[in-house]
């Protein structure tokens, strides 16, 4: 099957499942890739924690920050809505910067991430991306801004209304009445930019080797494994990743490393037209599409062909 035909087929599969999406798979050994609309800009939600970690770790590497420094986090911190980590604490805690990185990336703790944003602000994260030659990611606000969406102000039995608003209140230019979904106001990126960042972490780049190794370890310890991990983790491969979820957006980026030496960066960013917060079918479909694109590209590596995107 040609790349163009596969991409058309995967678009249809996504549409049939109530999704639109942006995907990019890149062979990190050859640079060949295949994707679906990889240059469309999306709000990135918790994916921002990866560039944030790069910025913080770079400052740990050059001595501007100390990983052993203790940061006080009070219960009920602003980014207090969430299911994991400090956001669920009932008493004050002192947590080292190194451990805040783990909480932020591996279990996607918003409060831990915002404690890091207190140390390294959005402008500094953007500067860190420029310093490592990654473009296409714009960081504008901490994670606290994500919890002021309509969903956070509604009762549990009204969340479908927030989902309906997310689906129906956008503009053709990807503006939105919900600021966190408006690409001119939210933290944003493209699948291509995120794959570029993964490539900079997994292959020699301007990111210091020690920083890259720590990012790989943090993403390798990701405990959120319901989206793409079922399609990429196995006894013969490892899957290191970060998820991002906000209203009708479900994203994941990561790298799959096969025992035969193959390494592929994967970015999957989807937007649902179904007004429901819990959509296991959408999670599974996202993994299915990403895996199909990966398998095609991996197959081409065996015959020496090039990939493509549309």
Steps between C-alpha positions, in 0.01 A plus 500: 500500500632846415548766767230716342249218497573409861463862611165528321383178661606612848321833455183303425553277803539804725195671353288188542600500868403864551859628499723731303869484561859591431755218500868468418724194521873544434774239471770646724772308317418621149277806543231347279147572616129465433225719638149634489483882505818521712525880477159587646532695826322358806477601866739254664364480858735289715741436214646835606662318790766359266641836380462623859713209620764576235519860621523405869756225442716730289514737794587214734775396258662844485456576870233766486273270700574230758302179479517454877329834572181445695184673382203542733165403353190579697185289469246655270768652278343685205535206263320283753259321273643171389513135584864447591789616713521828690160605372353238736710587807318610817799650683794727412803326352860583412608336175840522328521642148626163371192330643264764362633407156404138558154591624443738209608271216448144623161545667398830335453690827381852416592649836854365475529643149382841617756496782759454224341781298556721806873432453513506119224707341337457158736752335800301625351176371458658157861620516612147587322368191672759281836407648456139390366596155143379559240727343122470487439476876369810682466503879281780635364402840541258791279199558272686740338663198381159380281449804288808440320345204120469503532134598653599834203722586232245423354221705601146398165443329553815287846424358344400168397866463864609523590234245229627268633854540853381420377330186268770371658834591812496285575708190643393163828666599517286818395783727263408781273657760679281758845664533672169574385371158587818308831456318575872533479485881576145611824306530525357149707284271490282194563130462811586298637732770443240770669230292790742444527533878492123547768461233716756684460297821565155347781589257806725535392864495552832674326360808777406746544123519422488871179698452388275215570187703291629789208589270511151351492350848210720610294416191594135536345508847168643378220333695219619269485206261145466370533686168789391276687265733272201425607526135870571552620335821594132484765252610694595186466879523495782752265797489595835657238772480297791632126549467295818479124518555262795510125489436468342154875489432695175551871503418806288555860528382773245553774279364479127441833315511504150354738225599631490141629857537212681333394826665193698396370830633121515513268798539123450509273800558125452472181700537168328563157595369331283765383698809622254764791526742572126514552346157694171511416439134669828404808404703519164326443651157781751551736215580379298203568783254841581648597133488387460139714795393795370702472152353491636145810711561684215668415276207643755257829500690542136399461578128674837493197710406415848624200613699257782448236720657185673394 
